[in-house]
Amino acid sequence: MQIVFLNQFERITGQEEERAHVFIGELQGVWTAGWRALRLAASEVEDVWYEGMSWEELLAAFRHGVAGKMREGFKPLLDGMLEETPFWERSPALPQLMQCYADSQEAEEAAAALRAWRRTKATEEKRAAYLIATNRELQLLAVFLPQTLDELAEIPGFGKVKTEKYGSEIVELLAGTARSHTYPLQEWVPLAVSETQWSAWLFRIKEEKYGKALAGVKEKRTLLQAIREGRTLVELENELNCPRRKLLERIERLDEEGYDVLPVVEKELSEMASEEALRIERAIGELGDRYLKPLLRKVYGETGFSDEDLEKNYEKLRMMRIRHRRVVMKAV
């Protein structure tokens, strides 16, 4: 195997010093990434993070593995693998320090009350709950307990618009809740977070981020393989344990990225009546393929549909749109 990247990591715990290498290697088109722990006896313990032919999956696995080792306290000899500016040369921003501190505190009672408030607002406004406030924002509120609008303005995520819209309700909800800290937060939060606590929190966040990216790459590979093998939507839905609408969205994204998804498209459209397919093609030619709702009205009319029929019609339009784009691209 030819090593194309190598970096040394070190960790000192008490009187013990540990050294290891992270590496990326290649042999006959097969990429390998992993970790070698260097022992006093000169033996090497290898942990392979990835082995295969996908550079995209290799990078995702490599970043996930590096973030995990840095979370455990290992420092690279040459930093900057996860970001352009080496972690050890950067000063943490106050919002990150606040989130780090908040994540280390127990505030379930206040958090539960805030989640209940968020559910109510989401129902009233018919919006997704995270658009009202994210889980991280609720944790910040539950820990720092702002009880005036000026205090609320110090919480990351609560700018002018959100404060004007929800500020009074939040302040009223948290009013009178006992707290042991003071405001402004910038006077004491940076002193309350140690360097060890900060680095462990930050690299845990990065590990989760790259873990999700790695899972996404693996899911894409699995989906593409299943499509090449001729699976139907029903089979894909069952095998991947993925809701049908989400599955269709993933197939569309693959198509937009240039992957060949026509096998599943043609399989699903094989039972569509030629007259219906022609109506959809004409509608796309007239209205374009960017928006599905105008196409739905043009092809199927304005009459009411059951939820099931509506989903089926949108599914047909999505599949026909993919076929249309492939035909246009081939012609070009």
C-alpha contacts under 8 A as a table, 3 or more apart, distances in Angstrom:
res1	aa1	res2	aa2	distance
1	M	25	G	6.04
1	M	26	E	5.58
1	M	27	L	4.87
2	Q	25	G	5.32
2	Q	26	E	5.31
2	Q	27	L	6.27
3	I	6	L	7.05
3	I	23	F	6.95
3	I	24	I	5.99
3	I	25	G	4.19
3	I	26	E	6.57
4	V	23	F	7.65
4	V	24	I	5.74
4	V	25	G	5.33
4	V	26	E	7.16
5	F	23	F	5.42
5	F	24	I	5.03
5	F	25	G	6.89
6	L	21	H	6.59
6	L	22	V	5.79
6	L	23	F	4.54
6	L	24	I	6.70
7	N	21	H	5.54
7	N	22	V	5.44
7	N	23	F	6.64
7	N	76	P	6.84
7	N	77	L	6.66
7	N	78	L	6.66
8	Q	19	R	6.97
8	Q	20	A	5.67
8	Q	21	H	4.50
8	Q	22	V	6.47
8	Q	76	P	5.75
8	Q	77	L	5.42
8	Q	78	L	7.53
9	F	19	R	5.63
9	F	20	A	5.12
9	F	21	H	5.97
9	F	22	V	7.45
9	F	74	F	5.82
9	F	75	K	5.28
9	F	76	P	4.24
9	F	77	L	5.84
10	E	17	E	7.09
10	E	18	E	5.55
10	E	19	R	4.56
10	E	20	A	6.51
10	E	74	F	5.23
10	E	75	K	5.31
10	E	76	P	6.43
10	E	77	L	7.41
11	R	17	E	5.80
11	R	18	E	5.15
11	R	19	R	6.65
11	R	73	G	6.09
11	R	74	F	4.61
11	R	75	K	6.33
12	I	15	Q	7.12
12	I	16	E	5.76
12	I	17	E	4.46
12	I	18	E	6.30
13	T	16	E	5.37
13	T	17	E	6.48
18	E	37	A	7.84
18	E	38	L	7.42
18	E	39	R	7.74
19	R	37	A	6.27
19	R	38	L	5.50
19	R	39	R	7.55
20	A	35	W	6.91
20	A	36	R	5.40
20	A	37	A	4.20
20	A	38	L	5.09
21	H	35	W	5.71
21	H	36	R	5.06
21	H	37	A	6.48
21	H	38	L	7.46
22	V	33	A	7.48
22	V	34	G	5.74
22	V	35	W	4.60
22	V	36	R	6.41
22	V	66	V	7.83
23	F	32	T	7.97
23	F	33	A	5.54
23	F	34	G	5.64
23	F	35	W	6.51
24	I	31	W	7.16
24	I	32	T	5.64
24	I	33	A	4.41
24	I	34	G	6.87
25	G	31	W	5.79
25	G	32	T	5.12
25	G	33	A	6.38
26	E	29	G	6.31
26	E	30	V	5.54
26	E	31	W	4.56
26	E	32	T	6.16
27	L	30	V	5.26
27	L	31	W	6.69
29	G	53	M	6.33
30	V	51	E	6.79
30	V	52	G	5.16
30	V	53	M	4.90
31	W	50	Y	7.57
31	W	51	E	5.56
31	W	52	G	5.34
31	W	53	M	5.73
31	W	54	S	7.52
31	W	55	W	7.39
31	W	58	L	7.14
32	T	48	V	7.21
32	T	49	W	7.59
32	T	50	Y	5.49
32	T	51	E	4.44
32	T	52	G	6.72
32	T	58	L	7.40
33	A	48	V	6.06
33	A	49	W	5.52
33	A	50	Y	5.21
33	A	51	E	6.69
33	A	58	L	6.82
33	A	61	A	7.78
33	A	62	F	6.25
34	G	46	E	6.99
34	G	47	D	5.47
34	G	48	V	4.27
34	G	49	W	4.71
34	G	50	Y	6.74
34	G	62	F	7.17
34	G	65	G	7.73
35	W	45	V	7.92
35	W	46	E	5.58
35	W	47	D	5.02
35	W	48	V	6.45
35	W	49	W	7.50
36	R	44	E	5.85
36	R	45	V	5.30
36	R	46	E	4.45
36	R	47	D	6.41
37	A	44	E	5.71
37	A	45	V	5.21
37	A	46	E	6.67
38	L	42	A	6.38
38	L	43	S	6.51
38	L	44	E	5.35
38	L	45	V	7.09
39	R	42	A	5.25
39	R	43	S	5.68
39	R	44	E	6.52
40	L	43	S	7.46
48	V	51	E	7.22
49	W	61	A	6.02
49	W	62	F	6.70
49	W	65	G	6.80
50	Y	57	E	7.80
50	Y	58	L	5.90
50	Y	61	A	6.16
50	Y	62	F	7.50
51	E	58	L	7.47
52	G	58	L	7.62
54	S	57	E	5.32
54	S	58	L	6.13
55	W	58	L	4.89
55	W	59	L	6.22
56	E	59	L	5.42
56	E	60	A	6.41
56	E	217	V	7.32
57	E	60	A	5.08
57	E	61	A	6.10
57	E	214	L	6.50
57	E	217	V	5.83
57	E	218	K	7.13
58	L	61	A	5.23
58	L	62	F	6.00
59	L	62	F	4.98
59	L	63	R	6.06
60	A	63	R	5.36
60	A	64	H	6.16
60	A	210	Y	6.23
60	A	211	G	7.69
60	A	213	A	6.19
60	A	214	L	4.92
60	A	217	V	7.65
61	A	64	H	5.13
61	A	65	G	6.07
61	A	210	Y	7.59
61	A	211	G	7.72
61	A	214	L	5.86
62	F	65	G	5.15
62	F	66	V	6.12
63	R	66	V	5.14
63	R	67	A	6.08
63	R	81	M	7.96
63	R	82	L	6.70
63	R	207	E	7.90
63	R	210	Y	6.22
64	H	67	A	5.30
64	H	68	G	6.29
64	H	206	K	7.56
64	H	207	E	5.29
64	H	208	E	7.79
64	H	209	K	7.87
64	H	210	Y	4.72
64	H	211	G	5.59
64	H	214	L	7.42
65	G	68	G	5.14
65	G	69	K	6.38
65	G	207	E	7.53
66	V	69	K	5.20
66	V	70	M	6.18
67	A	70	M	5.13
67	A	71	R	6.07
67	A	82	L	7.80
67	A	203	F	5.47
67	A	204	R	7.27
67	A	206	K	5.95
67	A	207	E	4.99
67	A	210	Y	7.92
68	G	71	R	5.04
68	G	72	E	6.43
68	G	203	F	6.74
68	G	204	R	6.96
68	G	207	E	5.52
69	K	72	E	5.04
69	K	73	G	6.70
69	K	74	F	5.74
70	M	73	G	5.11
70	M	74	F	4.77
70	M	75	K	6.14
70	M	200	A	7.77
70	M	203	F	6.26
71	R	74	F	7.26
71	R	199	S	6.74
71	R	200	A	4.80
71	R	201	W	7.44
71	R	202	L	7.56
71	R	203	F	4.64
71	R	204	R	5.82
71	R	207	E	7.90
72	E	200	A	7.00
73	G	199	S	7.95
73	G	200	A	7.30
75	K	79	D	7.85
76	P	79	D	5.42
79	D	86	P	5.02
79	D	87	F	7.18
79	D	88	W	7.98
80	G	83	E	5.09
80	G	84	E	5.14
80	G	85	T	5.58
80	G	86	P	4.31
80	G	87	F	7.06
81	M	84	E	7.19
81	M	86	P	7.79
83	E	86	P	6.56
83	E	87	F	7.68
85	T	89	E	7.12
85	T	90	R	7.14
86	P	89	E	5.52
86	P	90	R	6.83
87	F	90	R	5.47
92	P	96	Q	6.63
92	P	97	L	6.62
93	A	96	Q	5.52
93	A	97	L	6.40
94	L	97	L	5.00
94	L	98	M	6.08
94	L	186	Q	7.02
94	L	189	V	7.96
94	L	190	P	7.08
95	P	98	M	5.05
95	P	99	Q	6.26
95	P	155	I	7.95
95	P	156	P	6.03
96	Q	99	Q	5.07
96	Q	100	C	6.07
97	L	100	C	4.99
97	L	101	Y	6.12
97	L	189	V	6.97
97	L	190	P	6.39
97	L	193	V	6.91
97	L	198	W	7.22
98	M	101	Y	5.16
98	M	102	A	6.01
98	M	140	L	7.56
98	M	189	V	6.47
98	M	190	P	7.92
99	Q	102	A	4.97
99	Q	103	D	6.03
99	Q	136	R	7.56
99	Q	140	L	6.66
100	C	103	D	5.33
100	C	104	S	6.64
100	C	193	V	7.59
100	C	197	Q	7.93
100	C	198	W	6.54
100	C	201	W	6.22
100	C	202	L	7.76
101	Y	104	S	5.34
101	Y	105	Q	6.78
101	Y	189	V	7.40
101	Y	192	A	7.48
101	Y	193	V	6.35
102	A	105	Q	5.34
102	A	139	Q	6.51
102	A	140	L	5.76
102	A	143	V	5.83
102	A	144	F	7.71
103	D	106	E	7.95
103	D	139	Q	7.23
105	Q	143	V	6.84
106	E	143	V	7.64
107	A	110	A	5.80
107	A	111	A	6.09
107	A	139	Q	7.61
107	A	142	A	5.78
107	A	143	V	5.83
108	E	111	A	4.86
108	E	112	A	5.86
108	E	142	A	7.63
109	E	112	A	5.29
109	E	113	A	6.55
110	A	113	A	5.22
110	A	114	L	6.28
110	A	142	A	5.03
110	A	143	V	7.90
110	A	174	L	7.77
111	A	114	L	5.04
111	A	115	R	6.11
111	A	138	L	6.34
111	A	139	Q	6.29
111	A	141	L	7.76
111	A	142	A	5.12
112	A	115	R	5.10
112	A	116	A	6.27
113	A	116	A	5.18
113	A	117	W	6.33
114	L	117	W	5.00
114	L	118	R	6.14
114	L	138	L	6.56
114	L	142	A	7.53
114	L	173	L	7.96
115	R	118	R	4.97
115	R	119	R	6.20
115	R	138	L	7.40
116	A	119	R	5.19
116	A	120	T	6.39
117	W	120	T	5.21
117	W	121	K	6.32
118	R	121	K	5.12
118	R	122	A	6.03
118	R	129	A	6.30
118	R	132	I	6.53
118	R	133	A	7.12
119	R	122	A	5.10
119	R	123	T	6.19
119	R	129	A	6.36
120	T	123	T	5.21
120	T	124	E	6.20
121	K	124	E	5.00
121	K	125	E	6.01
121	K	129	A	7.87
121	K	132	I	7.31
122	A	125	E	5.26
122	A	126	K	5.49
122	A	127	R	5.02
122	A	128	A	5.98
122	A	129	A	5.20
122	A	132	I	6.74
123	T	126	K	4.98
123	T	127	R	6.88
127	R	131	L	6.82
127	R	132	I	7.70
128	A	131	L	5.58
128	A	132	I	7.26
129	A	132	I	5.36
129	A	133	A	6.65
129	A	134	T	7.49
130	Y	133	A	5.01
130	Y	134	T	4.55
130	Y	135	N	7.22
131	L	134	T	6.89
133	A	137	E	5.97
133	A	138	L	6.58
134	T	137	E	5.14
134	T	138	L	6.35
135	N	138	L	5.11
135	N	139	Q	6.28
136	R	139	Q	5.10
136	R	140	L	6.35
137	E	140	L	5.10
137	E	141	L	6.28
137	E	155	I	7.89
137	E	156	P	7.26
137	E	157	G	6.63
138	L	141	L	5.04
138	L	142	A	6.06
139	Q	142	A	5.02
139	Q	143	V	6.17
140	L	143	V	5.31
140	L	144	F	5.93
140	L	145	L	7.87
140	L	155	I	6.94
141	L	144	F	5.42
141	L	145	L	5.28
141	L	146	P	6.70
141	L	155	I	7.26
142	A	145	L	5.50
144	F	179	R	7.95
144	F	181	H	7.76
145	L	174	L	6.23
145	L	177	T	7.36
145	L	179	R	7.19
146	P	149	L	7.58
146	P	151	E	5.06
146	P	152	L	5.11
146	P	171	V	6.52
146	P	174	L	7.00
147	Q	151	E	6.49
147	Q	152	L	7.14
147	Q	171	V	4.86
147	Q	172	E	7.35
147	Q	174	L	6.05
147	Q	175	A	5.26
147	Q	176	G	7.72
148	T	151	E	5.20
148	T	152	L	6.22
148	T	171	V	5.82
149	L	152	L	4.91
149	L	153	A	6.24
149	L	163	T	7.45
149	L	167	G	6.35
149	L	168	S	7.24
149	L	171	V	6.91
150	D	153	A	5.20
150	D	154	E	7.12
151	E	154	E	5.47
151	E	155	I	7.40
151	E	183	Y	7.04
151	E	184	P	7.44
152	L	155	I	5.49
152	L	158	F	6.94
152	L	163	T	7.46
152	L	167	G	7.21
152	L	171	V	7.65
153	A	156	P	7.71
153	A	158	F	5.94
153	A	159	G	6.42
153	A	160	K	7.89
153	A	163	T	7.23
154	E	158	F	7.68
154	E	184	P	7.66
154	E	185	L	7.42
155	I	158	F	5.90
156	P	159	G	7.68
158	F	161	V	7.70
158	F	162	K	5.50
158	F	163	T	5.62
159	G	162	K	5.68
159	G	163	T	5.88
160	K	163	T	5.23
160	K	164	E	6.00
161	V	164	E	5.28
161	V	165	K	6.24
162	K	165	K	5.08
162	K	166	Y	5.90
162	K	167	G	6.98
163	T	166	Y	5.39
163	T	167	G	4.25
163	T	168	S	7.71
164	E	167	G	5.69
164	E	168	S	7.66
165	K	168	S	7.87
166	Y	169	E	5.54
166	Y	170	I	6.27
167	G	170	I	5.22
167	G	171	V	6.11
168	S	171	V	5.22
168	S	172	E	6.06
169	E	172	E	5.12
169	E	173	L	6.07
170	I	173	L	5.04
170	I	174	L	6.24
171	V	174	L	5.26
171	V	175	A	5.77
172	E	175	A	5.09
174	L	177	T	5.69
182	T	185	L	6.87
183	Y	186	Q	7.87
183	Y	187	E	7.68
184	P	187	E	6.03
185	L	188	W	5.87
185	L	189	V	5.80
186	Q	189	V	5.71
186	Q	190	P	6.75
187	E	190	P	7.35
188	W	191	L	5.36
188	W	192	A	6.33
189	V	192	A	5.03
189	V	193	V	6.66
190	P	193	V	5.69
191	L	194	S	7.27
193	V	197	Q	6.28
193	V	198	W	6.33
194	S	197	Q	5.13
194	S	198	W	6.06
195	E	198	W	5.03
195	E	199	S	6.10
196	T	199	S	5.36
196	T	200	A	6.13
197	Q	200	A	5.30
197	Q	201	W	6.13
198	W	201	W	5.24
198	W	202	L	6.09
199	S	202	L	5.13
199	S	203	F	6.10
200	A	203	F	5.46
200	A	204	R	6.08
201	W	204	R	5.12
201	W	205	I	6.33
202	L	205	I	5.20
202	L	206	K	6.35
203	F	206	K	4.82
203	F	207	E	5.88
204	R	207	E	4.99
204	R	208	E	6.21
205	I	208	E	5.19
205	I	209	K	6.19
206	K	209	K	4.91
206	K	210	Y	6.08
207	E	210	Y	5.27
207	E	211	G	5.81
208	E	211	G	4.92
208	E	212	K	6.22
209	K	212	K	5.34
209	K	213	A	6.42
210	Y	213	A	4.82
210	Y	214	L	6.01
211	G	214	L	5.07
211	G	215	A	6.15
212	K	215	A	5.04
212	K	216	G	6.13
213	A	216	G	5.04
213	A	217	V	6.31
214	L	217	V	5.14
214	L	218	K	6.27
215	A	218	K	5.13
215	A	219	E	6.08
216	G	219	E	5.07
216	G	220	K	6.15
217	V	220	K	5.10
217	V	221	R	6.30
218	K	221	R	5.11
218	K	222	T	6.19
219	E	222	T	5.07
219	E	223	L	6.07
220	K	223	L	5.10
220	K	224	L	6.11
221	R	224	L	5.22
221	R	225	Q	6.15
222	T	225	Q	5.20
222	T	226	A	6.22
223	L	226	A	5.12
223	L	227	I	6.18
223	L	236	L	7.67
223	L	240	L	7.82
224	L	227	I	5.05
224	L	228	R	6.19
224	L	261	V	7.61
225	Q	228	R	5.12
225	Q	229	E	6.28
226	A	229	E	5.04
226	A	230	G	6.56
226	A	231	R	5.77
226	A	236	L	7.22
227	I	230	G	5.25
227	I	231	R	5.54
227	I	232	T	7.86
227	I	261	V	6.63
227	I	263	P	6.42
227	I	264	V	5.94
228	R	231	R	7.66
228	R	261	V	7.95
228	R	263	P	6.78
230	G	263	P	6.34
230	G	264	V	6.54
231	R	235	E	5.81
231	R	236	L	6.21
231	R	264	V	6.71
232	T	235	E	5.15
232	T	236	L	6.13
232	T	264	V	6.05
232	T	267	K	6.80
232	T	268	E	6.96
233	L	236	L	4.99
233	L	237	E	5.91
233	L	244	R	7.60
233	L	264	V	7.17
233	L	268	E	7.39
234	V	237	E	5.06
234	V	238	N	6.31
235	E	238	N	5.23
235	E	239	E	5.97
236	L	239	E	5.14
236	L	240	L	5.75
236	L	241	N	7.82
236	L	242	C	7.78
237	E	240	L	5.60
237	E	241	N	5.60
237	E	242	C	5.18
237	E	243	P	6.31
237	E	244	R	6.03
237	E	247	L	7.00
238	N	241	N	5.10
238	N	242	C	7.06
242	C	246	K	6.70
242	C	247	L	6.03
243	P	246	K	5.43
243	P	247	L	6.08
244	R	247	L	4.93
244	R	248	L	6.23
245	R	248	L	5.18
245	R	249	E	6.35
246	K	249	E	5.04
246	K	250	R	6.24
247	L	250	R	5.11
247	L	251	I	6.27
248	L	251	I	5.03
248	L	252	E	6.19
248	L	315	E	7.59
248	L	318	R	7.84
249	E	252	E	5.08
249	E	253	R	6.25
250	R	253	R	5.06
250	R	254	L	6.26
251	I	254	L	5.09
251	I	255	D	6.29
251	I	261	V	6.90
252	E	255	D	5.01
252	E	256	E	6.23
252	E	318	R	7.80
252	E	322	I	7.18
253	R	256	E	4.98
253	R	257	E	6.19
254	L	257	E	5.04
254	L	258	G	6.44
254	L	259	Y	5.40
254	L	260	D	7.72
254	L	261	V	7.24
255	D	258	G	5.13
255	D	259	Y	5.20
255	D	260	D	6.46
255	D	261	V	6.19
255	D	322	I	7.12
256	E	259	Y	7.45
260	D	263	P	7.64
261	V	264	V	6.03
261	V	265	V	6.53
262	L	265	V	4.77
262	L	266	E	5.81
262	L	322	I	7.85
262	L	323	R	7.02
263	P	266	E	5.46
263	P	267	K	6.16
264	V	267	K	5.00
264	V	268	E	6.15
265	V	268	E	5.30
265	V	269	L	6.17
265	V	319	M	5.70
265	V	320	M	7.90
265	V	322	I	7.58
265	V	323	R	7.15
266	E	269	L	5.03
266	E	270	S	5.85
266	E	323	R	7.99
267	K	270	S	5.34
268	E	271	E	6.87
268	E	272	M	8.00
268	E	319	M	7.83
269	L	272	M	5.24
269	L	316	K	7.49
269	L	319	M	7.31
269	L	320	M	7.80
272	M	276	E	6.85
272	M	277	A	6.69
273	A	276	E	5.34
273	A	277	A	6.39
274	S	277	A	5.08
274	S	278	L	6.12
275	E	278	L	5.09
275	E	279	R	6.33
276	E	279	R	5.15
276	E	280	I	6.40
277	A	280	I	5.19
277	A	281	E	6.23
277	A	320	M	7.64
278	L	281	E	5.04
278	L	282	R	6.15
279	R	282	R	5.19
279	R	283	A	6.15
279	R	299	V	6.20
280	I	283	A	5.02
280	I	284	I	6.16
280	I	295	L	7.45
280	I	299	V	6.14
280	I	317	L	7.24
280	I	320	M	7.32
281	E	284	I	5.16
281	E	285	G	6.17
281	E	320	M	7.58
281	E	324	H	7.58
282	R	285	G	5.01
282	R	286	E	6.20
283	A	286	E	5.07
283	A	287	L	5.86
283	A	288	G	7.49
283	A	295	L	6.13
283	A	298	K	6.52
283	A	299	V	6.79
284	I	287	L	5.23
284	I	288	G	4.69
284	I	289	D	5.39
284	I	295	L	6.93
284	I	321	R	7.80
285	G	288	G	5.68
285	G	289	D	7.93
287	L	294	P	7.54
287	L	295	L	7.13
288	G	291	Y	7.58
289	D	292	L	6.99
289	D	295	L	7.94
289	D	321	R	6.32
291	Y	294	P	6.48
291	Y	295	L	7.16
292	L	295	L	5.14
292	L	296	L	6.11
292	L	314	Y	7.29
292	L	317	L	7.00
292	L	318	R	7.78
293	K	296	L	4.99
293	K	297	R	6.43
294	P	297	R	5.21
294	P	298	K	6.11
295	L	298	K	4.99
295	L	299	V	6.00
295	L	317	L	7.70
296	L	299	V	5.39
296	L	300	Y	5.65
296	L	301	G	7.08
296	L	313	N	7.32
296	L	314	Y	7.17
296	L	317	L	7.57
297	R	300	Y	5.45
297	R	301	G	4.58
297	R	302	E	5.57
298	K	301	G	5.78
300	Y	303	T	7.91
305	F	308	E	7.87
305	F	309	D	5.87
305	F	310	L	5.66
306	S	309	D	5.23
306	S	310	L	6.08
307	D	310	L	5.09
307	D	311	E	6.24
308	E	311	E	5.27
308	E	312	K	6.33
309	D	312	K	5.03
309	D	313	N	6.16
310	L	313	N	5.20
310	L	314	Y	6.26
311	E	314	Y	5.18
311	E	315	E	6.07
312	K	315	E	4.97
312	K	316	K	6.33
313	N	316	K	5.17
313	N	317	L	6.34
314	Y	317	L	5.03
314	Y	318	R	6.14
315	E	318	R	5.14
315	E	319	M	6.28
316	K	319	M	5.17
316	K	320	M	6.09
317	L	320	M	5.08
317	L	321	R	5.96
318	R	321	R	5.08
318	R	322	I	6.37
319	M	322	I	5.23
319	M	323	R	6.39
320	M	323	R	5.06
320	M	324	H	6.00
321	R	324	H	5.00
321	R	325	R	6.16
322	I	325	R	5.23
322	I	326	R	6.25
323	R	326	R	5.15
323	R	327	V	6.20
324	H	327	V	5.17
324	H	328	V	6.22
325	R	328	V	5.08
325	R	329	M	6.04
326	R	329	M	5.08
326	R	330	K	6.06
327	V	330	K	5.14
327	V	331	A	6.18
328	V	331	A	5.11
328	V	332	V	6.26
329	M	332	V	5.11
